[in-house]
Amino acid sequence: MRIRIKMLGLLKKISGKSEFFLDLPSNEARLKDVIEGILKETNALREILLDPEMMDPRPNTIVLINGREMDLLGGLETAIKDGDEIVFIPIVHGG
C-alpha cells in the first residue's frame, strides 16, 4: 500500500521534504502504523512529531487524512487505504 505524506512548517524543515510517499506492507494499516513508518524513515521527527509522555502527535500536530482531522475519523486507529493523503501540520505554541 502506498500513501502520500505532506509535512508543513517545522516538520518540513526537519524532515527535509515537504512531500513523500510511504509504502506500508499491510492493507490493514492504521494511522499509528503510518506514524511508525515515518519515524523509521526520519527519526529526527520523533521529538517534534510525538508528545514524549503520550507518544501521540495530537498535542503538537494537526493530522489531516484526506482533508479530515484525525479525531473525526478514529484517531490513531483510523484505517488507512491505498492512495490516502496524510498531512501533518505543526501547532505553534506561545507564551
N, C-alpha and C positions, 0 to 999 in steps of 0.2 A: 504494500500500500504506500502511496506517495502523497504527501501533503505539502502545501506551501506555507512557509513561515515568514512573517514580516516582523521586523524589530524596529521600533521607533525610539527617538531620543537617545538617552544614555545607553540603552540596551543595544542600539545600532552601533554606537561608538565602541562599546566594549567588545561586541562580537565581531566587529569589522565588516559587517554586511547588513544591508537593510532587508534583504530578501534571500531566502534559500529554500531548497526542497529537502524534506526529511523522509527517508524511506523507513517504514516500520515493517517488521516481519509478519505481523498478525493483522488479519482483517477484523479483529475484535478489539482494537486499541481503544483506550480511554485517554482523556486529556492528560492524566498523570503519566501515562506512557510516553506521550509526546514530550512532556517536560523532561523526563528522564533522558530521552533521546537527545534533546537539545543540550542538556548538561554534559552528556558524554562527548558531544561534538565540540562544545565550547564551555569548558569547566569554569572559565573566568566569569561567567554569568551567575554562578551559584550564589554568591553573596549578595548580588543585586536582585536577582530574579526571585529568590526564595527567602521568606522570613525564617531566620535561623531557629526560632523556637517552634514555630508551627510547621515548618517545611512545606509551606503553601505560598503561592505567588500573590494571593489576594491582598495582603496588607501593602504591598509595594507596586502592584501591577494590575492594570485592567487587561483582561484577556477576552478577545472577541473571536468567536468561532463563526465564520461565515456572516460576520457583521452583527452577531448577537452576543451579549455579555454572558460569560460562562455560568454565572449563578442562575440565569434564567433557563439554562439548559440542563443543569445537573451537576455543576461544579466540576471538581476533579474527576468525577465518574462519568462525565459526558462522553458518549460514544463518538468516536471519530471515524469518518468514512474516507475512502479514497477520493482524492481531489479536493478535500476541505482546505480552507484557508484560515489560518490562525494568526491573529495579530496581537502582539504584546506591546502595551503602552505603559511606560513607567509613570508612577504617580510622583509628583514633585511635592515634597513636604517642606514646610517652612515654619519658622517660629520666632 
